Amino acid sequence: MIAKKAHLAMFGITVGIIIACMIMISVFAGFKHEVVKFKTMLVSMVIVLMFQYLIGDPIKFVILALDRTFWPPKMYVPPMSDEGYKHDRRDFLKQRLGSQKSNLVISSQYRNWKLNEQYKLIAHDLFTYGQYFLCLMCLVLVTRDETLYHNTRIIKDLFMFNHTDYTGLKEVYFLNQLYDFIESTLVIAFNSNSSTGTAPGWVHEEQTVLLGVIRLRQLRVIDPDIGLDAPEFSEMYYMPDWQLPYRRLHYADKYWRIYEPWIPITVSFEFLDGLLMNFDHVGYLNSYPELSGYVSLLARSTGNSMKVLDYLNEYHWLTLNTSAVFIDFTLYNVDVNLFSICTLRVEKTPFGGLVPDVQVESAKLLENVDQMPYTGLLALLIYVVVFIQFSQTLATKLWYEPRLLKSIWNKLDLFIFLVNLMVVVLVVLREALVANMMKKVEGASKMEFIDFRRPSRMHQLTTITIGFLICITTLRLWRVMQFSSVFELFTRTLYLAWAAVASTAIAIVIFLMGFCFAVVTINGNNSKNFNRFIKSMVMCMCFSFGFSAQVKPSELFHGGKWLGILLYGVLAFVIIVLLINVFVSLINDYFTIAKTMRDSETDHRINFFEFLRVEFSGFFRCIQNLPCCRRNYVRNNRTVAQNVNRKLDEMDAKKAMKQRQRRGYQVIHRESGDDAQSAYKDRGERIINVGNILSTQLTLLSMLLFNDDEEEQDQPEPQDFETDVEGGKTTEPQKNKTDNEAEA
């Protein structure tokens, strides 16, 4: 023990000297690094340490193991511990006194070994997954930026509504007005202050610039007639003005910008496009594929862009067969290092009008580690260390006991580990895509569309994966929270009621689906909340759970007044009052049954905090010995005996008052015979333990006062007494044969 304390003291002194020297060098040496360079140095140091911990040490241990395996040492010399120090009887008595004090707080209630093992496992999981969950939450909160929301909202408003001389997309009602919108809002607005032909910035935000050029993409239907089937989009090759037959001219490559708006884009796919961009835009009328349609690119300058628009207008690029038009471009805000990937969409209705929509995705794609704040770096470092500990614990557990993988909780732990690896891989791929796109921006020409939607989709996928990680980590805490009686009771309730609850939920869903079909059929053409089945289902569920602000009774009256009253009555009474209340009442009944089963158990169980109080008694003892937590004795001009009697009188008075209050409205429960016998046994054991503690303390006191260490070597050791509580006898254990032989 003394050698261990000496080693700890030397380690503390060494670390203190190193830190003091580093502080003195950084303060008085006369050099000062920039913030970015200093962060880069810190990150490099952390990466080197992680490399040594994760890769270097395992390689070193593998080499040492191979060396010991093929070239074993001739003679094994065991390591020496506590050199030069010999333990005497005083050390033994001190250790014995500590164990006796620990046994003083243990009663018969703490000897349920099965419950203790369960609490021990819960305590280990709480320490492991609790700190991992907290670090994950801190990392997510630190890295989230509220600027993204405000940027998305502002850009949507700027493109959707009118602003001074610039037209909003909401004011475009017919296809022939779309060219005017593009000219005023997407051409002049980005070149209004340009005198040299280059775009200095957006008229609404001078710090926001347009990357590349704007892309126009339209989807055309083969047959403009409206039917019940989904529309089939055209992928045919055309000449200008949608002329057939298509001819491949020998000078088409030289004048490719003339023929590009009449050729589908399916011929220019890349593998990454098919992997990330192969999705459908869900519109108000149809679903539109992303990797299809006819594309035309605008230019950087106003004059060239107007020539493109005049060419498209002259050769009737937008016709009756046009189903939807997409306008794609990317904005970059220099001040906040923010990319805004914008997609403006107009859908042509069967009646000739347009339905507008604006989609904006804001993302910080150039956020490197050296640009993160110190709080973000600290949170990231702590999370990496905690995740390594979590992975090490999981690997050790599954390596030595593979059968534990059959448990659903261990499978969930493995899934958490795999999702973390998936997040790391997605982040690396996103950074590679962004680096590739930035090289493309650096060498791009004036007539090239720079598509930042691929790294944006990767960023969005990373964010979704992090959300799933938070979800499953929170779900894993359900197992940890089983120490609470409320969680344990709720788990037992779900186990008892899952069959009845599942059948009732299925009946509610079937009835709700029938009601939603009826509402959509009758009122769907006149109400935006019931124009689709899925949206109607969501609105009815929200209304059933009390979120009734979005649903008005007038939306159900388009089929007639009396039919509307009937539908609203079914929604408000049958679904909410009857079916939902039946579902809740069923769970309540099983909850009552589970609570009755728990209360009927005769074995008294300690709670989790009582287990921690005994298991980590040394930690709580250190906290109690702190100066701020230590309670001093105050005499108040009384003797010790007077203070003790006064305290006992107060306790008796409080106990008598509680008993008088209970007699008025509650029946006093008599203590059972088993509880009385257990309390009597615990009291007897406590008295014996106190006697043993006093005996050991007196022996230590005599050794300290009279210095009789050598004399005490021949004296018998103080023995613990075994008490037969039922028989009322106290016996002293006999000495073993080895001790008798040693004395002889």
BELUR-V304113 format. One record per run of one state. SS is the DSSP state (~ for helix, > for strand, _ for the rest). FROM is the first residue (numbers start at 1). LEN is the number of residues. If there is no record, write none. Layout:
ss->SS from->FROM len->LEN
ss->SS from->FROM len->LEN
//
This chain:
ss->_ from->1 len->1
ss->~ from->2 len->27
ss->_ from->29 len->6
ss->~ from->35 len->36
ss->_ from->71 len->18
ss->~ from->89 len->16
ss->_ from->105 len->3
ss->~ from->108 len->4
ss->_ from->112 len->1
ss->~ from->113 len->31
ss->_ from->144 len->3
ss->~ from->147 len->14
ss->_ from->161 len->2
ss->> from->163 len->1
ss->_ from->164 len->2
ss->> from->166 len->1
ss->_ from->167 len->2
ss->~ from->169 len->3
ss->_ from->172 len->3
ss->~ from->175 len->14
ss->_ from->189 len->19
ss->> from->208 len->14
ss->_ from->222 len->11
ss->> from->233 len->1
ss->_ from->234 len->5
ss->> from->239 len->1
ss->_ from->240 len->3
ss->> from->243 len->1
ss->_ from->244 len->12
ss->~ from->256 len->7
ss->_ from->263 len->1
ss->> from->264 len->1
ss->~ from->265 len->4
ss->_ from->269 len->2
ss->~ from->271 len->6
ss->_ from->277 len->3
ss->> from->280 len->3
ss->_ from->283 len->4
ss->> from->287 len->3
ss->_ from->290 len->4
ss->> from->294 len->4
ss->_ from->298 len->4
ss->~ from->302 len->13
ss->_ from->315 len->7
ss->> from->322 len->12
ss->_ from->334 len->4
ss->> from->338 len->11
ss->_ from->349 len->5
ss->> from->354 len->10
ss->_ from->364 len->5
ss->~ from->369 len->3
ss->_ from->372 len->2
ss->~ from->374 len->27
ss->_ from->401 len->1
ss->~ from->402 len->5
ss->_ from->407 len->1
ss->~ from->408 len->35
ss->_ from->443 len->10
ss->~ from->453 len->31
ss->_ from->484 len->1
ss->~ from->485 len->39
ss->_ from->524 len->9
ss->~ from->533 len->12
ss->_ from->545 len->8
ss->~ from->553 len->4
ss->_ from->557 len->4
ss->~ from->561 len->39
ss->_ from->600 len->8
ss->~ from->608 len->8
ss->_ from->616 len->1
ss->~ from->617 len->8
ss->_ from->625 len->15
ss->~ from->640 len->26
ss->_ from->666 len->7
ss->~ from->673 len->34
ss->_ from->707 len->2
ss->~ from->709 len->4
ss->_ from->713 len->8
ss->> from->721 len->4
ss->_ from->725 len->4
ss->> from->729 len->4
ss->_ from->733 len->4
ss->~ from->737 len->7
ss->_ from->744 len->1
//
